[in-house]
Amino acid sequence: MRPWPGWPATPTVTRTAAAHPARSRRPPPGRKPRGTIWAGRARPKLWGQAYFGLGDPDRGSAYLRDYYAFTGPFAETIAAANLTSARAIRDLIRGYRAEGCDELVLLPTVSDPAEVERLAEVVA
């Protein structure tokens, strides 16, 4: 069974393509090679996402541990990445901007409408 159309039918084809990567990347006859992968196409948007909890950081981290409990120990890694200070949020925004991020979604980890107001003050 092929995972998708065009998947090599035999292991021999796979080994051949791997052994000759330049040959496998050539454009079909009659097509000109492109300068870059996005030449002639619009660049896709780069999105980012982060969690924040400014009012009650411990409550926000507890929420993330509970929400991601199905990931096992990785839930602690996610909770540790919860942005809990104005400086951490500003640094994150600055970093994503420097990398060309088009949209950054900041998700509150505490269900208090005041969290959004705190965030507005930080990014103003």
PyRosetta script that sets phi, psi and omega in degrees:
from pyrosetta import init, pose_from_sequence

init()
pose = pose_from_sequence("MRPWPGWPATPTVTRTAAAHPARSRRPPPGRKPRGTIWAGRARPKLWGQAYFGLGDPDRGSAYLRDYYAFTGPFAETIAAANLTSARAIRDLIRGYRAEGCDELVLLPTVSDPAEVERLAEVVA")
pose.set_psi(1, 136.9)
pose.set_omega(1, 179.3)
pose.set_phi(2, -95.7)
pose.set_psi(2, 132.2)
pose.set_omega(2, 179.7)
pose.set_phi(3, -63.2)
pose.set_psi(3, -31.7)
pose.set_omega(3, 178.2)
pose.set_phi(4, -155.2)
pose.set_psi(4, 160.3)
pose.set_omega(4, 178.9)
pose.set_phi(5, -59.3)
pose.set_psi(5, 138.2)
pose.set_omega(5, 180.0)
pose.set_phi(6, 93.1)
pose.set_psi(6, -6.9)
pose.set_omega(6, 178.0)
pose.set_phi(7, -65.3)
pose.set_psi(7, 137.8)
pose.set_omega(7, -178.4)
pose.set_phi(8, -53.6)
pose.set_psi(8, 134.9)
pose.set_omega(8, -176.7)
pose.set_phi(9, -75.5)
pose.set_psi(9, -29.5)
pose.set_omega(9, -176.9)
pose.set_phi(10, -132.4)
pose.set_psi(10, 156.4)
pose.set_omega(10, 176.5)
pose.set_phi(11, -59.9)
pose.set_psi(11, -29.2)
pose.set_omega(11, 179.5)
pose.set_phi(12, -60.1)
pose.set_psi(12, -43.6)
pose.set_omega(12, 179.5)
pose.set_phi(13, -62.4)
pose.set_psi(13, -41.6)
pose.set_omega(13, -179.8)
pose.set_phi(14, -62.5)
pose.set_psi(14, -45.3)
pose.set_omega(14, 179.6)
pose.set_phi(15, -64.2)
pose.set_psi(15, -37.6)
pose.set_omega(15, 179.9)
pose.set_phi(16, -65.0)
pose.set_psi(16, -45.9)
pose.set_omega(16, 179.8)
pose.set_phi(17, -63.6)
pose.set_psi(17, -38.1)
pose.set_omega(17, 180.0)
pose.set_phi(18, -70.0)
pose.set_psi(18, -34.5)
pose.set_omega(18, -178.9)
pose.set_phi(19, -75.0)
pose.set_psi(19, -24.2)
pose.set_omega(19, -177.9)
pose.set_phi(20, -127.5)
pose.set_psi(20, 64.5)
pose.set_omega(20, -175.9)
pose.set_phi(21, -60.9)
pose.set_psi(21, -35.0)
pose.set_omega(21, -180.0)
pose.set_phi(22, -65.6)
pose.set_psi(22, -39.9)
pose.set_omega(22, 179.7)
pose.set_phi(23, -65.5)
pose.set_psi(23, -39.5)
pose.set_omega(23, -177.5)
pose.set_phi(24, -72.6)
pose.set_psi(24, -16.4)
pose.set_omega(24, -179.7)
pose.set_phi(25, -95.6)
pose.set_psi(25, -3.3)
pose.set_omega(25, -179.7)
pose.set_phi(26, -66.1)
pose.set_psi(26, 144.4)
pose.set_omega(26, 177.3)
pose.set_phi(27, -71.0)
pose.set_psi(27, 155.2)
pose.set_omega(27, 177.9)
pose.set_phi(28, -60.3)
pose.set_psi(28, 157.4)
pose.set_omega(28, 178.7)
pose.set_phi(29, -54.7)
pose.set_psi(29, 137.7)
pose.set_omega(29, 179.6)
pose.set_phi(30, 91.1)
pose.set_psi(30, -8.7)
pose.set_omega(30, 179.0)
pose.set_phi(31, -106.0)
pose.set_psi(31, 140.8)
pose.set_omega(31, 177.3)
pose.set_phi(32, -86.0)
pose.set_psi(32, 143.0)
pose.set_omega(32, 176.2)
pose.set_phi(33, -67.6)
pose.set_psi(33, 148.7)
pose.set_omega(33, 179.6)
pose.set_phi(34, -94.0)
pose.set_psi(34, 152.1)
pose.set_omega(34, 179.7)
pose.set_phi(35, -70.8)
pose.set_psi(35, -42.5)
pose.set_omega(35, 178.8)
pose.set_phi(36, -137.8)
pose.set_psi(36, 170.3)
pose.set_omega(36, -178.9)
pose.set_phi(37, -65.0)
pose.set_psi(37, -27.9)
pose.set_omega(37, -177.9)
pose.set_phi(38, -100.0)
pose.set_psi(38, 5.8)
pose.set_omega(38, -179.1)
pose.set_phi(39, -57.9)
pose.set_psi(39, 127.4)
pose.set_omega(39, 179.0)
pose.set_phi(40, 80.6)
pose.set_psi(40, 0.8)
pose.set_omega(40, 179.9)
pose.set_phi(41, -129.8)
pose.set_psi(41, 156.1)
pose.set_omega(41, 176.4)
pose.set_phi(42, -72.6)
pose.set_psi(42, 141.1)
pose.set_omega(42, 176.3)
pose.set_phi(43, -69.2)
pose.set_psi(43, 134.3)
pose.set_omega(43, 178.0)
pose.set_phi(44, -67.0)
pose.set_psi(44, 152.7)
pose.set_omega(44, 178.3)
pose.set_phi(45, -74.2)
pose.set_psi(45, 141.4)
pose.set_omega(45, 176.9)
pose.set_phi(46, -101.9)
pose.set_psi(46, 120.2)
pose.set_omega(46, -179.3)
pose.set_phi(47, -111.4)
pose.set_psi(47, 150.2)
pose.set_omega(47, 175.1)
pose.set_phi(48, -135.3)
pose.set_psi(48, 161.4)
pose.set_omega(48, -178.7)
pose.set_phi(49, -145.7)
pose.set_psi(49, 143.3)
pose.set_omega(49, 176.1)
pose.set_phi(50, -151.4)
pose.set_psi(50, 155.4)
pose.set_omega(50, 176.4)
pose.set_phi(51, -101.0)
pose.set_psi(51, 147.9)
pose.set_omega(51, 176.3)
pose.set_phi(52, -140.7)
pose.set_psi(52, 152.7)
pose.set_omega(52, 176.3)
pose.set_phi(53, -150.6)
pose.set_psi(53, 96.5)
pose.set_omega(53, -175.3)
pose.set_phi(54, -90.4)
pose.set_psi(54, -37.7)
pose.set_omega(54, -174.7)
pose.set_phi(55, -74.8)
pose.set_psi(55, -46.0)
pose.set_omega(55, -178.3)
pose.set_phi(56, -138.3)
pose.set_psi(56, 82.0)
pose.set_omega(56, -175.1)
pose.set_phi(57, -56.8)
pose.set_psi(57, -38.1)
pose.set_omega(57, -178.7)
pose.set_phi(58, -65.5)
pose.set_psi(58, -40.6)
pose.set_omega(58, 178.3)
pose.set_phi(59, -64.5)
pose.set_psi(59, -41.2)
pose.set_omega(59, 178.8)
pose.set_phi(60, -64.2)
pose.set_psi(60, -42.7)
pose.set_omega(60, 178.7)
pose.set_phi(61, -66.9)
pose.set_psi(61, -37.6)
pose.set_omega(61, 176.7)
pose.set_phi(62, -63.2)
pose.set_psi(62, -39.6)
pose.set_omega(62, 176.9)
pose.set_phi(63, -60.0)
pose.set_psi(63, -45.7)
pose.set_omega(63, -179.0)
pose.set_phi(64, -65.1)
pose.set_psi(64, -39.9)
pose.set_omega(64, 177.1)
pose.set_phi(65, -61.5)
pose.set_psi(65, -41.5)
pose.set_omega(65, 179.6)
pose.set_phi(66, -68.8)
pose.set_psi(66, -45.8)
pose.set_omega(66, -177.1)
pose.set_phi(67, -62.9)
pose.set_psi(67, -40.3)
pose.set_omega(67, -177.4)
pose.set_phi(68, -99.5)
pose.set_psi(68, 19.5)
pose.set_omega(68, -179.2)
pose.set_phi(69, -57.3)
pose.set_psi(69, -30.4)
pose.set_omega(69, -179.3)
pose.set_phi(70, -64.4)
pose.set_psi(70, -16.1)
pose.set_omega(70, 179.5)
pose.set_phi(71, -87.0)
pose.set_psi(71, -0.6)
pose.set_omega(71, -179.6)
pose.set_phi(72, 73.7)
pose.set_psi(72, -136.5)
pose.set_omega(72, -176.9)
pose.set_phi(73, -63.8)
pose.set_psi(73, -19.4)
pose.set_omega(73, -179.4)
pose.set_phi(74, -64.9)
pose.set_psi(74, -21.7)
pose.set_omega(74, 178.6)
pose.set_phi(75, -58.7)
pose.set_psi(75, -34.3)
pose.set_omega(75, 179.2)
pose.set_phi(76, -67.3)
pose.set_psi(76, -36.4)
pose.set_omega(76, 177.6)
pose.set_phi(77, -63.8)
pose.set_psi(77, -42.6)
pose.set_omega(77, 179.0)
pose.set_phi(78, -64.9)
pose.set_psi(78, -44.7)
pose.set_omega(78, -179.8)
pose.set_phi(79, -63.1)
pose.set_psi(79, -35.6)
pose.set_omega(79, -179.9)
pose.set_phi(80, -68.5)
pose.set_psi(80, -22.3)
pose.set_omega(80, 179.8)
pose.set_phi(81, -86.2)
pose.set_psi(81, -1.0)
pose.set_omega(81, 177.9)
pose.set_phi(82, -60.9)
pose.set_psi(82, 123.9)
pose.set_omega(82, -178.9)
pose.set_phi(83, -77.2)
pose.set_psi(83, 119.2)
pose.set_omega(83, -173.3)
pose.set_phi(84, -119.7)
pose.set_psi(84, 7.9)
pose.set_omega(84, 178.3)
pose.set_phi(85, -140.3)
pose.set_psi(85, 157.1)
pose.set_omega(85, 178.2)
pose.set_phi(86, -60.9)
pose.set_psi(86, -39.9)
pose.set_omega(86, -179.7)
pose.set_phi(87, -63.4)
pose.set_psi(87, -42.1)
pose.set_omega(87, 179.6)
pose.set_phi(88, -62.1)
pose.set_psi(88, -39.6)
pose.set_omega(88, 179.2)
pose.set_phi(89, -67.0)
pose.set_psi(89, -46.0)
pose.set_omega(89, 179.5)
pose.set_phi(90, -61.6)
pose.set_psi(90, -41.8)
pose.set_omega(90, 178.8)
pose.set_phi(91, -62.9)
pose.set_psi(91, -42.3)
pose.set_omega(91, 178.9)
pose.set_phi(92, -62.0)
pose.set_psi(92, -47.1)
pose.set_omega(92, -179.9)
pose.set_phi(93, -61.2)
pose.set_psi(93, -45.2)
pose.set_omega(93, 179.4)
pose.set_phi(94, -60.4)
pose.set_psi(94, -43.0)
pose.set_omega(94, 180.0)
pose.set_phi(95, -64.9)
pose.set_psi(95, -44.6)
pose.set_omega(95, 178.8)
pose.set_phi(96, -66.0)
pose.set_psi(96, -38.7)
pose.set_omega(96, 178.1)
pose.set_phi(97, -62.4)
pose.set_psi(97, -43.2)
pose.set_omega(97, -179.6)
pose.set_phi(98, -62.7)
pose.set_psi(98, -29.3)
pose.set_omega(98, -180.0)
pose.set_phi(99, -88.8)
pose.set_psi(99, 1.9)
pose.set_omega(99, 176.2)
pose.set_phi(100, 86.6)
pose.set_psi(100, 23.7)
pose.set_omega(100, 179.0)
pose.set_phi(101, -64.5)
pose.set_psi(101, 131.5)
pose.set_omega(101, 179.9)
pose.set_phi(102, -86.7)
pose.set_psi(102, -38.7)
pose.set_omega(102, -178.8)
pose.set_phi(103, -136.8)
pose.set_psi(103, 132.2)
pose.set_omega(103, 177.1)
pose.set_phi(104, -124.3)
pose.set_psi(104, 121.7)
pose.set_omega(104, -178.8)
pose.set_phi(105, -104.0)
pose.set_psi(105, 121.6)
pose.set_omega(105, 176.9)
pose.set_phi(106, -107.8)
pose.set_psi(106, 120.2)
pose.set_omega(106, -174.2)
pose.set_phi(107, -106.8)
pose.set_psi(107, 124.9)
pose.set_omega(107, 179.2)
pose.set_phi(108, -72.3)
pose.set_psi(108, 142.9)
pose.set_omega(108, 178.4)
pose.set_phi(109, -101.6)
pose.set_psi(109, 0.2)
pose.set_omega(109, 177.1)
pose.set_phi(110, -122.0)
pose.set_psi(110, 131.0)
pose.set_omega(110, -176.3)
pose.set_phi(111, -83.8)
pose.set_psi(111, 59.5)
pose.set_omega(111, 178.6)
pose.set_phi(112, -125.7)
pose.set_psi(112, 121.8)
pose.set_omega(112, 179.9)
pose.set_phi(113, -55.8)
pose.set_psi(113, -23.7)
pose.set_omega(113, 179.2)
pose.set_phi(114, -65.4)
pose.set_psi(114, -22.0)
pose.set_omega(114, 177.6)
pose.set_phi(115, -60.0)
pose.set_psi(115, -41.0)
pose.set_omega(115, -179.8)
pose.set_phi(116, -67.2)
pose.set_psi(116, -37.6)
pose.set_omega(116, 176.9)
pose.set_phi(117, -65.9)
pose.set_psi(117, -39.5)
pose.set_omega(117, 176.9)
pose.set_phi(118, -62.6)
pose.set_psi(118, -42.2)
pose.set_omega(118, 178.7)
pose.set_phi(119, -63.2)
pose.set_psi(119, -40.8)
pose.set_omega(119, 179.3)
pose.set_phi(120, -59.7)
pose.set_psi(120, -40.2)
pose.set_omega(120, 178.3)
pose.set_phi(121, -64.9)
pose.set_psi(121, -37.7)
pose.set_omega(121, -178.0)
pose.set_phi(122, -67.8)
pose.set_psi(122, -42.9)
pose.set_omega(122, -174.5)
pose.set_phi(123, -88.4)
pose.set_psi(123, -6.2)
pose.set_omega(123, -179.2)
pose.set_phi(124, -67.5)
pose.dump_pdb("model.pdb")
